[in-house]
Amino acid sequence: MILRKIYLKDLDELYSKYYDTTNRGDFATEEQVPSREAFYKAFKITKFYDDMVHSYLIESDKHKMMGIINDSYLNSSTRSIGILMFNVEDRNHGYGTEAMIRLSDRLLGPIDGHTKQLQAVVDLDNIAALKMTERAGFTKYLAVDGHQIFLKNRE
């Protein structure tokens, strides 16, 4: 499993998978889905990697696009992590957990000395994501408005 930056060549497949309702469920309504043109424009401006948000593709060792994971600054010492596994057949095999562990280890490791805490917010109905987040070393912090907030701190 590989985490890598997103390139122009990835955009068609990424757009199709990211906004496919079979992948996102109720998390993206038709009104929330940008046009393909707006999606490309956003990439052209930020490359989906800027001062506030870093996005990475999750790929298999054979370069199959399996999902996306990102981190964004909440404040100077806390980042939020979000993940979406695209393919149903790639879920429940530990790829998402491994991606969360790799990214959190990088963010809380010695290279990035600023980040002291990570946060993940998971829908309480998403049992698989709740389990994955705990397996990735996050601790339940607070349940509010149908979501579980998890934290992971620098040791």
N, C-alpha and C positions, 0 to 999 in steps of 0.2 A: 504494500500500500504506500502511495506517494502523496505528499502534500506539495502543491506547486502553485505558482502565480498563474493568473488567467491571461491568455493571449488572444489576439484578434481572431485567430483561427478557431478558437473555442466558442465564439459567441453564438453562432446559430444553434449548436447542440445545447449549449448552456441555457439559452433563452427558452428553447422548447422544453427542456427538462425542468428548469426552475419554476416555470409558470404552468406546468401541467397539473391540473387539479387532482389527478390520481396520485401525484407525488406530494402535493401541498395540502390536500384535503380542504378543509374549511378555512385555511389560513390565508388564502388569497382569493378574494372575490374578483369578478370580472372588472369592477371599477378600480381595483388596486393594481391590475396588471398593466404595465406601461406598454406602449406600442413598441414594436421591434426597433423603429427609428429612434425613439427616446432611450431605449436600452443601449443601442450602439453609441448614441451621443454621450450618455453617462460614462460609458467605458472610455470613449475618446478623451473625456475631460479628466477622469480619475484613474483609469486602468483598474478600477475596483480595488485600488490600493493607494491610500493617501495618508495625510497626517492624522486622520480620525478613525478610518476603517481599513482593515486589511482583510482581503478575501483570498481564499485558496481553494483550488479544486482538489477533491479527493479522488485519486485514480488508483486503479488496480495496477499490479506490476506489469500487466500487458497493455497499459494505457487506456483502459476503459474508464470513462467518466462515471464515477459512482455517487458523487455528492459535492457539496460545497460547505466550507466552514469559514467563519469569519470572527474577527475580534474587533471591538470598537471601544474607544475610551469613554468611560463614564465620568471620570475625573482624573487628576494627575497620577493617582496610584491604583486605580481600579479599572479593569476592562471587563466587558461583557463578551461572552462567547455564544455563538449561535451555529447550529449545524442542520443540514438537511441532506438526508440520504435519498437519492433519486429513485433507484431501482428497488422494487419490492424484493427481488431475488438477492439483493446485496444486504438486506437488513437481517438482523439477528445472527450475524456471523462475527461480530466484534470489530468490524471496520470503523464504525462510528466511534466506539469507545477508544480504539487505537488512535484515531485522528484527534479526539479530544485530549488524550494523554500527551500525544506528541506536541500539540499546540500549547497546552498548558505548561508542559515542561519547558518549552522554549520561552514562553512569556514570564514564567516565574523563576527561570534559571539565571545563571550569573551574567549572561550577555545583556539582558534587559534588567537593569537595576532599579528602574522606576516603578515597575508594576509590583504591587504588594499583595493584590487580591484580584481574583477572577470571580465573575458572577455568571450564572446561567439561569435563565427563566424558562420553565417548562410547563406546558399545559397539563393540568392535573388529570385529564382524560387520556393523555399519551403515556400509557404504562411503560412501553418499551423505552421511550426517551427518559422517563424518570429513572428506570433501572440503569440505563446506559450512563447517565450523568453520575449516579452514585458509583458505578464501577470505574469511572474515570477519576475518582478520588474527590469528588465534590461532596459537600455536606449540606443536608437540608438546613435552611435558615428560617424561612418564613413562607407560609401559604397565604396568598391574598388574591382576591378577585379571580379565582379559578386557575391560578398559577402557583407553582412551587418555585421559590427562589433558592438557589444553591450557591454556596460560596466555596472557594478553594484559596487558601492563603499560602504565601511564601513561608517556607519553613526556616 
